[in-house]
Amino acid sequence: MMIDDDDIPLFDMPDFDDTLQRLSNLLRAHRLCRQRSCRRNESCQGGFGPPCYLQQRHLFADAVRCELDDYRAYWGRQRRQARLRSS
């Protein structure tokens, strides 16, 4: 069975740079980014790449491969704190 072109709306897919920017924020890569604005704003500010991914791909791979439990714990604490502040 063939997949119709209409079944895969490519215009709805996220932009590659946007996806990497969101992944950078999730993995907190801004802490190691060469851009001061990323470190100052505590989030990826984007750009071509973003630069932290282009220059340090191994950090992303290691984060996904070895550090997911740490990131889950960190974001779990963040969610709990947000719930407490909103109640």
SULMO-V641075 format. One line per field, one symbol per residue. ss: DSSP state (a for helix, b for strand, c for the rest). psi: psi as a letter, one per 40 degrees, with the letter a starting at -180 (. if undefined). A space follows every 10 residues. Layout:
ss = ???
psi = ???
This chain:
ss = ccccaaacca aacccaaaaa aaaaaaccaa aacccaaaaa accccccccc aaaaacaaaa aaaaaacaaa aaaaaaaaaa aaaaaac
psi = hihideeggd eeiiiddddd ddddddefed deiehddddd efiheaahci dddddfdddd ddddddeddd dddddddddd ddddde.
